[in-house]
């Protein structure tokens, strides 16, 4: 019997999009601000933090009204 190890993962959509934007900027194909070049990273961070905040708020509201 052999052990099979599988791994998954990779860069993901946000990583690919960021690398694409950086490459286009460095090749002078687009003339965007670096804020917009790196926007996939900070937008995904903001969305993640917003979801966490909403989940914590819902949990607190449920706990407050259940007692």
PQR file with spaces between the fields and no chain letter, atoms N, CA, C, O and H, PARSE charges and radii, in Angstrom:
ATOM       1  N    UNK     1       0.848   -1.180    0.000 -0.4000 1.5000
ATOM       2  CA   UNK     1       0.000    0.000    0.000 -0.0000 2.0000
ATOM       3  C    UNK     1       0.890    1.239    0.000  0.5500 1.7000
ATOM       4  O    UNK     1       1.835    1.335    0.783 -0.5500 1.4000
ATOM       5  N    UNK     2       0.588    2.160   -0.862 -0.4000 1.5000
ATOM       6  CA   UNK     2       1.403    3.364   -0.932 -0.0000 2.0000
ATOM       7  C    UNK     2       0.597    4.562   -0.468  0.5500 1.7000
ATOM       8  O    UNK     2      -0.616    4.640   -0.661 -0.5500 1.4000
ATOM       9  H    UNK     2      -0.179    2.082   -1.498  0.4000 1.0000
ATOM      10  N    UNK     3       1.299    5.477    0.141 -0.4000 1.5000
ATOM      11  CA   UNK     3       0.668    6.719    0.575 -0.0000 2.0000
ATOM      12  C    UNK     3       0.658    7.699   -0.591  0.5500 1.7000
ATOM      13  O    UNK     3       1.663    7.896   -1.274 -0.5500 1.4000
ATOM      14  H    UNK     3       2.284    5.414    0.298  0.4000 1.0000
ATOM      15  N    UNK     4      -0.487    8.296   -0.795 -0.4000 1.5000
ATOM      16  CA   UNK     4      -0.616    9.277   -1.859 -0.0000 2.0000
ATOM      17  C    UNK     4      -0.810   10.636   -1.222  0.5500 1.7000
ATOM      18  O    UNK     4      -1.738   10.840   -0.440 -0.5500 1.4000
ATOM      19  H    UNK     4      -1.304    8.136   -0.241  0.4000 1.0000
ATOM      20  N    UNK     5       0.060   11.552   -1.556 -0.4000 1.5000
ATOM      21  CA   UNK     5      -0.018   12.912   -1.035 -0.0000 2.0000
ATOM      22  C    UNK     5      -0.419   13.842   -2.175  0.5500 1.7000
ATOM      23  O    UNK     5       0.230   13.901   -3.220 -0.5500 1.4000
ATOM      24  H    UNK     5       0.813   11.386   -2.192  0.4000 1.0000
ATOM      25  N    UNK     6      -1.479   14.543   -1.943 -0.4000 1.5000
ATOM      26  CA   UNK     6      -1.884   15.514   -2.939 -0.0000 2.0000
ATOM      27  C    UNK     6      -1.869   16.900   -2.322  0.5500 1.7000
ATOM      28  O    UNK     6      -2.215   17.098   -1.158 -0.5500 1.4000
ATOM      29  H    UNK     6      -2.006   14.494   -1.094  0.4000 1.0000
ATOM      30  N    UNK     7      -1.470   17.814   -3.115 -0.4000 1.5000
ATOM      31  CA   UNK     7      -1.480   19.200   -2.666 -0.0000 2.0000
ATOM      32  C    UNK     7      -2.242   20.020   -3.689  0.5500 1.7000
ATOM      33  O    UNK     7      -2.230   19.734   -4.887 -0.5500 1.4000
ATOM      34  H    UNK     7      -1.188   17.653   -4.061  0.4000 1.0000
ATOM      35  N    UNK     8      -2.879   21.008   -3.200 -0.4000 1.5000
ATOM      36  CA   UNK     8      -3.549   21.928   -4.105 -0.0000 2.0000
ATOM      37  C    UNK     8      -3.171   23.336   -3.701  0.5500 1.7000
ATOM      38  O    UNK     8      -2.661   23.574   -2.606 -0.5500 1.4000
ATOM      39  H    UNK     8      -2.888   21.240   -2.227  0.4000 1.0000
ATOM      40  N    UNK     9      -3.418   24.211   -4.555 -0.4000 1.5000
ATOM      41  CA   UNK     9      -3.073   25.597   -4.255 -0.0000 2.0000
ATOM      42  C    UNK     9      -2.535   26.249   -5.500  0.5500 1.7000
ATOM      43  O    UNK     9      -2.756   25.786   -6.620 -0.5500 1.4000
ATOM      44  H    UNK     9      -3.832   24.018   -5.444  0.4000 1.0000
ATOM      45  N    UNK    10      -1.860   27.279   -5.292 -0.4000 1.5000
ATOM      46  CA   UNK    10      -1.313   28.018   -6.416 -0.0000 2.0000
ATOM      47  C    UNK    10      -1.527   29.494   -6.199  0.5500 1.7000
ATOM      48  O    UNK    10      -1.832   29.953   -5.098 -0.5500 1.4000
ATOM      49  H    UNK    10      -1.680   27.655   -4.383  0.4000 1.0000
ATOM      50  N    UNK    11      -1.363   30.201   -7.251 -0.4000 1.5000
ATOM      51  CA   UNK    11      -1.420   31.660   -7.174 -0.0000 2.0000
ATOM      52  C    UNK    11      -2.836   32.162   -6.996  0.5500 1.7000
ATOM      53  O    UNK    11      -3.073   33.025   -6.152 -0.5500 1.4000
ATOM      54  H    UNK    11      -1.115   29.828   -8.146  0.4000 1.0000
ATOM      55  N    UNK    12      -3.767   31.661   -7.746 -0.4000 1.5000
ATOM      56  CA   UNK    12      -5.139   32.131   -7.669 -0.0000 2.0000
ATOM      57  C    UNK    12      -5.388   33.307   -8.592  0.5500 1.7000
ATOM      58  O    UNK    12      -4.468   33.864   -9.192 -0.5500 1.4000
ATOM      59  H    UNK    12      -3.575   30.959   -8.432  0.4000 1.0000
ATOM      60  N    UNK    13      -6.658   33.669   -8.687 -0.4000 1.5000
ATOM      61  CA   UNK    13      -7.068   34.719   -9.616 -0.0000 2.0000
ATOM      62  C    UNK    13      -6.455   36.072   -9.255  0.5500 1.7000
ATOM      63  O    UNK    13      -5.974   36.787  -10.134 -0.5500 1.4000
ATOM      64  H    UNK    13      -7.405   33.218   -8.199  0.4000 1.0000
ATOM      65  N    UNK    14      -6.470   36.427   -7.973 -0.4000 1.5000
ATOM      66  CA   UNK    14      -5.943   37.729   -7.549 -0.0000 2.0000
ATOM      67  C    UNK    14      -4.451   37.825   -7.836  0.5500 1.7000
ATOM      68  O    UNK    14      -3.975   38.866   -8.288 -0.5500 1.4000
ATOM      69  H    UNK    14      -6.861   35.847   -7.259  0.4000 1.0000
ATOM      70  N    UNK    15      -3.721   36.771   -7.583 -0.4000 1.5000
ATOM      71  CA   UNK    15      -2.285   36.766   -7.852 -0.0000 2.0000
ATOM      72  C    UNK    15      -1.959   36.887   -9.324  0.5500 1.7000
ATOM      73  O    UNK    15      -1.058   37.631   -9.711 -0.5500 1.4000
ATOM      74  H    UNK    15      -4.108   35.925   -7.216  0.4000 1.0000
ATOM      75  N    UNK    16      -2.701   36.146  -10.152 -0.4000 1.5000
ATOM      76  CA   UNK    16      -2.478   36.215  -11.598 -0.0000 2.0000
ATOM      77  C    UNK    16      -2.807   37.606  -12.117  0.5500 1.7000
ATOM      78  O    UNK    16      -2.065   38.164  -12.925 -0.5500 1.4000
ATOM      79  H    UNK    16      -3.433   35.541   -9.837  0.4000 1.0000
ATOM      80  N    UNK    17      -3.922   38.165  -11.651 -0.4000 1.5000
ATOM      81  CA   UNK    17      -4.316   39.502  -12.096 -0.0000 2.0000
ATOM      82  C    UNK    17      -3.281   40.547  -11.681  0.5500 1.7000
ATOM      83  O    UNK    17      -2.960   41.444  -12.461 -0.5500 1.4000
ATOM      84  H    UNK    17      -4.525   37.711  -10.994  0.4000 1.0000
ATOM      85  N    UNK    18      -2.763   40.438  -10.467 -0.4000 1.5000
ATOM      86  CA   UNK    18      -1.746   41.383   -9.997 -0.0000 2.0000
ATOM      87  C    UNK    18      -0.464   41.272  -10.814  0.5500 1.7000
ATOM      88  O    UNK    18       0.122   42.283  -11.202 -0.5500 1.4000
ATOM      89  H    UNK    18      -3.024   39.709   -9.833  0.4000 1.0000
ATOM      90  N    UNK    19      -0.036   40.046  -11.072 -0.4000 1.5000
ATOM      91  CA   UNK    19       1.176   39.844  -11.877 -0.0000 2.0000
ATOM      92  C    UNK    19       0.967   40.366  -13.290  0.5500 1.7000
ATOM      93  O    UNK    19       1.875   40.962  -13.871 -0.5500 1.4000
ATOM      94  H    UNK    19      -0.512   39.225  -10.758  0.4000 1.0000
ATOM      95  N    UNK    20      -0.217   40.151  -13.849 -0.4000 1.5000
ATOM      96  CA   UNK    20      -0.519   40.672  -15.181 -0.0000 2.0000
ATOM      97  C    UNK    20      -0.461   42.190  -15.204  0.5500 1.7000
ATOM      98  O    UNK    20       0.131   42.775  -16.111 -0.5500 1.4000
ATOM      99  H    UNK    20      -0.954   39.667  -13.377  0.4000 1.0000
ATOM     100  N    UNK    21      -1.073   42.836  -14.208 -0.4000 1.5000
ATOM     101  CA   UNK    21      -1.047   44.297  -14.146 -0.0000 2.0000
ATOM     102  C    UNK    21       0.377   44.822  -13.994  0.5500 1.7000
ATOM     103  O    UNK    21       0.746   45.809  -14.631 -0.5500 1.4000
ATOM     104  H    UNK    21      -1.554   42.361  -13.472  0.4000 1.0000
ATOM     105  N    UNK    22       1.176   44.170  -13.156 -0.4000 1.5000
ATOM     106  CA   UNK    22       2.569   44.604  -12.961 -0.0000 2.0000
ATOM     107  C    UNK    22       3.355   44.463  -14.264  0.5500 1.7000
ATOM     108  O    UNK    22       4.117   45.356  -14.636 -0.5500 1.4000
ATOM     109  H    UNK    22       0.876   43.369  -12.638  0.4000 1.0000
ATOM     110  N    UNK    23       3.166   43.339  -14.952 -0.4000 1.5000
ATOM     111  CA   UNK    23       3.879   43.131  -16.220 -0.0000 2.0000
ATOM     112  C    UNK    23       3.465   44.174  -17.254  0.5500 1.7000
ATOM     113  O    UNK    23       4.310   44.722  -17.963 -0.5500 1.4000
ATOM     114  H    UNK    23       2.548   42.614  -14.650  0.4000 1.0000
ATOM     115  N    UNK    24       2.174   44.444  -17.338 -0.4000 1.5000
ATOM     116  CA   UNK    24       1.712   45.463  -18.297 -0.0000 2.0000
ATOM     117  C    UNK    24       2.253   46.845  -17.958  0.5500 1.7000
ATOM     118  O    UNK    24       2.564   47.631  -18.853 -0.5500 1.4000
ATOM     119  H    UNK    24       1.488   44.000  -16.762  0.4000 1.0000
ATOM     120  N    UNK    25       2.367   47.144  -16.658 -0.4000 1.5000
ATOM     121  CA   UNK    25       2.917   48.439  -16.236 -0.0000 2.0000
ATOM     122  C    UNK    25       4.409   48.526  -16.584  0.5500 1.7000
ATOM     123  O    UNK    25       4.871   49.542  -17.104 -0.5500 1.4000
ATOM     124  H    UNK    25       2.114   46.506  -15.930  0.4000 1.0000
ATOM     125  N    UNK    26       5.148   47.466  -16.298 -0.4000 1.5000
ATOM     126  CA   UNK    26       6.589   47.490  -16.550 -0.0000 2.0000
ATOM     127  C    UNK    26       6.917   47.496  -18.043  0.5500 1.7000
ATOM     128  O    UNK    26       7.975   47.975  -18.450 -0.5500 1.4000
ATOM     129  H    UNK    26       4.773   46.641  -15.876  0.4000 1.0000
ATOM     130  N    UNK    27       6.000   46.960  -18.856 -0.4000 1.5000
ATOM     131  CA   UNK    27       6.200   46.982  -20.306 -0.0000 2.0000
ATOM     132  C    UNK    27       5.641   48.246  -20.958  0.5500 1.7000
ATOM     133  O    UNK    27       5.618   48.364  -22.183 -0.5500 1.4000
ATOM     134  H    UNK    27       5.141   46.571  -18.526  0.4000 1.0000
ATOM     135  N    UNK    28       5.190   49.188  -20.128 -0.4000 1.5000
ATOM     136  CA   UNK    28       4.629   50.463  -20.581 -0.0000 2.0000
ATOM     137  C    UNK    28       3.422   50.284  -21.506  0.5500 1.7000
ATOM     138  O    UNK    28       3.206   51.092  -22.409 -0.5500 1.4000
ATOM     139  H    UNK    28       5.209   49.092  -19.133  0.4000 1.0000
ATOM     140  N    UNK    29       2.648   49.240  -21.283 -0.4000 1.5000
ATOM     141  CA   UNK    29       1.427   49.039  -22.052 -0.0000 2.0000
ATOM     142  C    UNK    29       0.277   49.802  -21.417  0.5500 1.7000
ATOM     143  O    UNK    29      -0.595   50.322  -22.113 -0.5500 1.4000
ATOM     144  H    UNK    29       2.824   48.584  -20.549  0.4000 1.0000
ATOM     145  N    UNK    30       0.281   49.864  -20.092 -0.4000 1.5000
ATOM     146  CA   UNK    30      -0.725   50.654  -19.386 -0.0000 2.0000
ATOM     147  C    UNK    30      -0.016   51.738  -18.587  0.5500 1.7000
ATOM     148  O    UNK    30       1.130   51.567  -18.172 -0.5500 1.4000
ATOM     149  H    UNK    30       0.990   49.442  -19.527  0.4000 1.0000
ATOM     150  N    UNK    31      -0.691   52.832  -18.379 -0.4000 1.5000
ATOM     151  CA   UNK    31      -0.113   53.960  -17.643 -0.0000 2.0000
ATOM     152  C    UNK    31      -0.976   54.265  -16.426  0.5500 1.7000
ATOM     153  O    UNK    31      -1.435   55.390  -16.234 -0.5500 1.4000
ATOM     154  H    UNK    31      -1.622   52.972  -18.716  0.4000 1.0000
ATOM     155  N    UNK    32      -1.186   53.237  -15.608 -0.4000 1.5000
ATOM     156  CA   UNK    32      -2.011   53.376  -14.421 -0.0000 2.0000
ATOM     157  C    UNK    32      -1.144   53.718  -13.221  0.5500 1.7000
ATOM     158  O    UNK    32       0.067   53.498  -13.225 -0.5500 1.4000
ATOM     159  H    UNK    32      -0.813   52.322  -15.764  0.4000 1.0000
ATOM     160  N    UNK    33      -1.789   54.259  -12.194 -0.4000 1.5000
ATOM     161  CA   UNK    33      -1.116   54.481  -10.922 -0.0000 2.0000
ATOM     162  C    UNK    33      -0.826   53.128  -10.279  0.5500 1.7000
ATOM     163  O    UNK    33      -1.519   52.141  -10.523 -0.5500 1.4000
ATOM     164  H    UNK    33      -2.773   54.437  -12.191  0.4000 1.0000
ATOM     165  N    UNK    34       0.218   53.111   -9.449 -0.4000 1.5000
ATOM     166  CA   UNK    34       0.542   51.864   -8.750 -0.0000 2.0000
ATOM     167  C    UNK    34      -0.576   51.454   -7.803  0.5500 1.7000
ATOM     168  O    UNK    34      -0.702   50.270   -7.490 -0.5500 1.4000
ATOM     169  H    UNK    34       0.782   53.913   -9.251  0.4000 1.0000
ATOM     170  N    UNK    35      -1.389   52.394   -7.339 -0.4000 1.5000
ATOM     171  CA   UNK    35      -2.545   52.037   -6.499 -0.0000 2.0000
ATOM     172  C    UNK    35      -3.477   51.107   -7.261  0.5500 1.7000
ATOM     173  O    UNK    35      -3.991   50.141   -6.697 -0.5500 1.4000
ATOM     174  H    UNK    35      -1.286   53.356   -7.593  0.4000 1.0000
ATOM     175  N    UNK    36      -3.699   51.395   -8.547 -0.4000 1.5000
ATOM     176  CA   UNK    36      -4.588   50.553   -9.350 -0.0000 2.0000
ATOM     177  C    UNK    36      -3.918   49.276   -9.794  0.5500 1.7000
ATOM     178  O    UNK    36      -4.587   48.257   -9.965 -0.5500 1.4000
ATOM     179  H    UNK    36      -3.282   52.180   -9.005  0.4000 1.0000
ATOM     180  N    UNK    37      -2.613   49.305   -9.985 -0.4000 1.5000
ATOM     181  CA   UNK    37      -1.877   48.092  -10.354 -0.0000 2.0000
ATOM     182  C    UNK    37      -2.001   47.057   -9.231  0.5500 1.7000
ATOM     183  O    UNK    37      -2.202   45.869   -9.486 -0.5500 1.4000
ATOM     184  H    UNK    37      -2.069   50.133   -9.846  0.4000 1.0000
ATOM     185  N    UNK    38      -1.880   47.522   -7.997 -0.4000 1.5000
ATOM     186  CA   UNK    38      -1.940   46.616   -6.843 -0.0000 2.0000
ATOM     187  C    UNK    38      -3.345   46.487   -6.267  0.5500 1.7000
ATOM     188  O    UNK    38      -3.526   45.888   -5.206 -0.5500 1.4000
ATOM     189  H    UNK    38      -1.717   48.487   -7.789  0.4000 1.0000
ATOM     190  N    UNK    39      -4.336   47.038   -6.950 -0.4000 1.5000
ATOM     191  CA   UNK    39      -5.707   47.013   -6.429 -0.0000 2.0000
ATOM     192  C    UNK    39      -6.278   45.612   -6.207  0.5500 1.7000
ATOM     193  O    UNK    39      -7.047   45.443   -5.261 -0.5500 1.4000
ATOM     194  H    UNK    39      -4.189   47.524   -7.811  0.4000 1.0000
ATOM     195  N    UNK    40      -5.956   44.597   -7.010 -0.4000 1.5000
ATOM     196  CA   UNK    40      -6.506   43.280   -6.685 -0.0000 2.0000
ATOM     197  C    UNK    40      -6.120   42.790   -5.285  0.5500 1.7000
ATOM     198  O    UNK    40      -6.889   42.081   -4.635 -0.5500 1.4000
ATOM     199  H    UNK    40      -5.331   44.734   -7.778  0.4000 1.0000
ATOM     200  N    UNK    41      -4.939   43.169   -4.835 -0.4000 1.5000
ATOM     201  CA   UNK    41      -4.492   42.741   -3.506 -0.0000 2.0000
ATOM     202  C    UNK    41      -5.266   43.479   -2.427  0.5500 1.7000
ATOM     203  O    UNK    41      -5.822   42.852   -1.525 -0.5500 1.4000
ATOM     204  H    UNK    41      -4.314   43.745   -5.363  0.4000 1.0000
ATOM     205  N    UNK    42      -5.309   44.824   -2.509 -0.4000 1.5000
ATOM     206  CA   UNK    42      -5.956   45.546   -1.408 -0.0000 2.0000
ATOM     207  C    UNK    42      -7.463   45.425   -1.452  0.5500 1.7000
ATOM     208  O    UNK    42      -8.109   45.495   -0.407 -0.5500 1.4000
ATOM     209  H    UNK    42      -4.857   45.334   -3.241  0.4000 1.0000
ATOM     210  N    UNK    43      -8.045   45.247   -2.622 -0.4000 1.5000
ATOM     211  CA   UNK    43      -9.495   45.037   -2.680 -0.0000 2.0000
ATOM     212  C    UNK    43      -9.859   43.698   -2.049  0.5500 1.7000
ATOM     213  O    UNK    43     -10.845   43.611   -1.316 -0.5500 1.4000
ATOM     214  H    UNK    43      -7.520   45.189   -3.472  0.4000 1.0000
ATOM     215  N    UNK    44      -9.083   42.657   -2.321 -0.4000 1.5000
ATOM     216  CA   UNK    44      -9.377   41.353   -1.713 -0.0000 2.0000
ATOM     217  C    UNK    44      -9.187   41.388   -0.196  0.5500 1.7000
ATOM     218  O    UNK    44      -9.922   40.725    0.535 -0.5500 1.4000
ATOM     219  H    UNK    44      -8.283   42.727   -2.916  0.4000 1.0000
ATOM     220  N    UNK    45      -8.209   42.154    0.279 -0.4000 1.5000
ATOM     221  CA   UNK    45      -8.022   42.299    1.729 -0.0000 2.0000
ATOM     222  C    UNK    45      -9.211   43.028    2.343  0.5500 1.7000
ATOM     223  O    UNK    45      -9.704   42.625    3.396 -0.5500 1.4000
ATOM     224  H    UNK    45      -7.612   42.693   -0.315  0.4000 1.0000
ATOM     225  N    UNK    46      -9.678   44.093    1.699 -0.4000 1.5000
ATOM     226  CA   UNK    46     -10.825   44.849    2.220 -0.0000 2.0000
ATOM     227  C    UNK    46     -12.077   43.973    2.238  0.5500 1.7000
ATOM     228  O    UNK    46     -12.834   44.002    3.208 -0.5500 1.4000
ATOM     229  H    UNK    46      -9.278   44.421    0.844  0.4000 1.0000
ATOM     230  N    UNK    47     -12.300   43.203    1.190 -0.4000 1.5000
ATOM     231  CA   UNK    47     -13.476   42.320    1.140 -0.0000 2.0000
ATOM     232  C    UNK    47     -13.400   41.266    2.239  0.5500 1.7000
ATOM     233  O    UNK    47     -14.396   41.003    2.913 -0.5500 1.4000
ATOM     234  H    UNK    47     -11.685   43.179    0.402  0.4000 1.0000
ATOM     235  N    UNK    48     -12.238   40.666    2.427 -0.4000 1.5000
ATOM     236  CA   UNK    48     -12.064   39.655    3.471 -0.0000 2.0000
ATOM     237  C    UNK    48     -12.298   40.237    4.853  0.5500 1.7000
ATOM     238  O    UNK    48     -13.001   39.639    5.667 -0.5500 1.4000
ATOM     239  H    UNK    48     -11.428   40.880    1.880  0.4000 1.0000
ATOM     240  N    UNK    49     -11.719   41.396    5.125 -0.4000 1.5000
ATOM     241  CA   UNK    49     -11.914   42.029    6.434 -0.0000 2.0000
ATOM     242  C    UNK    49     -13.366   42.443    6.646  0.5500 1.7000
ATOM     243  O    UNK    49     -13.875   42.373    7.765 -0.5500 1.4000
ATOM     244  H    UNK    49     -11.148   41.882    4.464  0.4000 1.0000
ATOM     245  N    UNK    50     -14.034   42.873    5.579 -0.4000 1.5000
ATOM     246  CA   UNK    50     -15.449   43.238    5.690 -0.0000 2.0000
ATOM     247  C    UNK    50     -16.301   42.022    6.033  0.5500 1.7000
ATOM     248  O    UNK    50     -17.196   42.106    6.874 -0.5500 1.4000
ATOM     249  H    UNK    50     -13.620   42.930    4.670  0.4000 1.0000
ATOM     250  N    UNK    51     -16.028   40.907    5.393 -0.4000 1.5000
ATOM     251  CA   UNK    51     -16.780   39.686    5.690 -0.0000 2.0000
ATOM     252  C    UNK    51     -16.550   39.250    7.129  0.5500 1.7000
ATOM     253  O    UNK    51     -17.491   38.848    7.813 -0.5500 1.4000
ATOM     254  H    UNK    51     -15.301   40.839    4.709  0.4000 1.0000
ATOM     255  N    UNK    52     -15.308   39.326    7.592 -0.4000 1.5000
ATOM     256  CA   UNK    52     -15.008   38.961    8.983 -0.0000 2.0000
ATOM     257  C    UNK    52     -15.732   39.895    9.939  0.5500 1.7000
ATOM     258  O    UNK    52     -16.304   39.442   10.930 -0.5500 1.4000
ATOM     259  H    UNK    52     -14.544   39.653    7.036  0.4000 1.0000
ATOM     260  N    UNK    53     -15.716   41.192    9.658 -0.4000 1.5000
ATOM     261  CA   UNK    53     -16.392   42.166   10.510 -0.0000 2.0000
ATOM     262  C    UNK    53     -17.897   41.896   10.554  0.5500 1.7000
ATOM     263  O    UNK    53     -18.505   41.946   11.624 -0.5500 1.4000
ATOM     264  H    UNK    53     -15.251   41.561    8.853  0.4000 1.0000
ATOM     265  N    UNK    54     -18.492   41.614    9.410 -0.4000 1.5000
ATOM     266  CA   UNK    54     -19.930   41.331    9.360 -0.0000 2.0000
ATOM     267  C    UNK    54     -20.255   40.061   10.149  0.5500 1.7000
ATOM     268  O    UNK    54     -21.259   40.015   10.859 -0.5500 1.4000
ATOM     269  H    UNK    54     -17.998   41.574    8.541  0.4000 1.0000
ATOM     270  N    UNK    55     -19.420   39.039   10.029 -0.4000 1.5000
ATOM     271  CA   UNK    55     -19.656   37.798   10.772 -0.0000 2.0000
ATOM     272  C    UNK    55     -19.553   38.029   12.274  0.5500 1.7000
ATOM     273  O    UNK    55     -20.353   37.494   13.040 -0.5500 1.4000
ATOM     274  H    UNK    55     -18.604   39.076    9.451  0.4000 1.0000
ATOM     275  N    UNK    56     -18.585   38.813   12.695 -0.4000 1.5000
ATOM     276  CA   UNK    56     -18.439   39.122   14.123 -0.0000 2.0000
ATOM     277  C    UNK    56     -19.631   39.936   14.606  0.5500 1.7000
ATOM     278  O    UNK    56     -20.142   39.692   15.699 -0.5500 1.4000
ATOM     279  H    UNK    56     -17.934   39.248   12.072  0.4000 1.0000
ATOM     280  N    UNK    57     -20.082   40.902   13.804 -0.4000 1.5000
ATOM     281  CA   UNK    57     -21.233   41.726   14.179 -0.0000 2.0000
ATOM     282  C    UNK    57     -22.490   40.877   14.299  0.5500 1.7000
ATOM     283  O    UNK    57     -23.257   41.037   15.248 -0.5500 1.4000
ATOM     284  H    UNK    57     -19.667   41.100   12.916  0.4000 1.0000
ATOM     285  N    UNK    58     -22.707   39.979   13.349 -0.4000 1.5000
ATOM     286  CA   UNK    58     -23.876   39.096   13.418 -0.0000 2.0000
ATOM     287  C    UNK    58     -23.805   38.202   14.640  0.5500 1.7000
ATOM     288  O    UNK    58     -24.811   37.996   15.319 -0.5500 1.4000
ATOM     289  H    UNK    58     -22.084   39.849   12.578  0.4000 1.0000
ATOM     290  N    UNK    59     -22.628   37.670   14.927 -0.4000 1.5000
ATOM     291  CA   UNK    59     -22.453   36.817   16.108 -0.0000 2.0000
ATOM     292  C    UNK    59     -22.772   37.602   17.383  0.5500 1.7000
ATOM     293  O    UNK    59     -23.466   37.096   18.264 -0.5500 1.4000
ATOM     294  H    UNK    59     -21.811   37.837   14.376  0.4000 1.0000
ATOM     295  N    UNK    60     -22.271   38.824   17.482 -0.4000 1.5000
ATOM     296  CA   UNK    60     -22.521   39.641   18.673 -0.0000 2.0000
ATOM     297  C    UNK    60     -24.006   39.978   18.807  0.5500 1.7000
ATOM     298  O    UNK    60     -24.549   39.954   19.912 -0.5500 1.4000
ATOM     299  H    UNK    60     -21.707   39.235   16.766  0.4000 1.0000
ATOM     300  N    UNK    61     -24.656   40.288   17.701 -0.4000 1.5000
ATOM     301  CA   UNK    61     -26.085   40.601   17.758 -0.0000 2.0000
ATOM     302  C    UNK    61     -26.894   39.374   18.192  0.5500 1.7000
ATOM     303  O    UNK    61     -27.811   39.489   19.006 -0.5500 1.4000
ATOM     304  H    UNK    61     -24.215   40.308   16.804  0.4000 1.0000
ATOM     305  N    UNK    62     -26.562   38.232   17.663 -0.4000 1.5000
ATOM     306  CA   UNK    62     -27.265   37.000   18.012 -0.0000 2.0000
ATOM     307  C    UNK    62     -27.053   36.678   19.494  0.5500 1.7000
ATOM     308  O    UNK    62     -27.995   36.303   20.192 -0.5500 1.4000
ATOM     309  H    UNK    62     -25.817   38.138   17.002  0.4000 1.0000
ATOM     310  N    UNK    63     -25.834   36.823   19.963 -0.4000 1.5000
ATOM     311  CA   UNK    63     -25.540   36.534   21.370 -0.0000 2.0000
ATOM     312  C    UNK    63     -26.229   37.527   22.301  0.5500 1.7000
ATOM     313  O    UNK    63     -26.682   37.135   23.376 -0.5500 1.4000
ATOM     314  H    UNK    63     -25.068   37.128   19.396  0.4000 1.0000
ATOM     315  N    UNK    64     -26.320   38.795   21.923 -0.4000 1.5000
ATOM     316  CA   UNK    64     -26.957   39.793   22.763 -0.0000 2.0000
ATOM     317  C    UNK    64     -28.445   39.538   22.906  0.5500 1.7000
ATOM     318  O    UNK    64     -29.002   39.712   23.990 -0.5500 1.4000
ATOM     319  H    UNK    64     -25.952   39.114   21.050  0.4000 1.0000
ATOM     320  N    UNK    65     -29.099   39.126   21.821 -0.4000 1.5000
ATOM     321  CA   UNK    65     -30.547   38.958   21.860 -0.0000 2.0000
ATOM     322  C    UNK    65     -30.971   37.553   22.286  0.5500 1.7000
ATOM     323  O    UNK    65     -32.158   37.312   22.511 -0.5500 1.4000
ATOM     324  H    UNK    65     -28.646   38.985   20.940  0.4000 1.0000
ATOM     325  N    UNK    66     -30.039   36.640   22.397 -0.4000 1.5000
ATOM     326  CA   UNK    66     -30.419   35.288   22.809 -0.0000 2.0000
ATOM     327  C    UNK    66     -30.442   35.118   24.313  0.5500 1.7000
ATOM     328  O    UNK    66     -30.954   34.112   24.803 -0.5500 1.4000
ATOM     329  H    UNK    66     -29.075   36.836   22.214  0.4000 1.0000
ATOM     330  N    UNK    67     -29.905   36.069   25.063 -0.4000 1.5000
ATOM     331  CA   UNK    67     -29.910   35.946   26.531 -0.0000 2.0000
ATOM     332  C    UNK    67     -30.972   36.785   27.165  0.5500 1.7000
ATOM     333  O    UNK    67     -31.105   36.791   28.389 -0.5500 1.4000
ATOM     334  H    UNK    67     -29.490   36.887   24.664  0.4000 1.0000
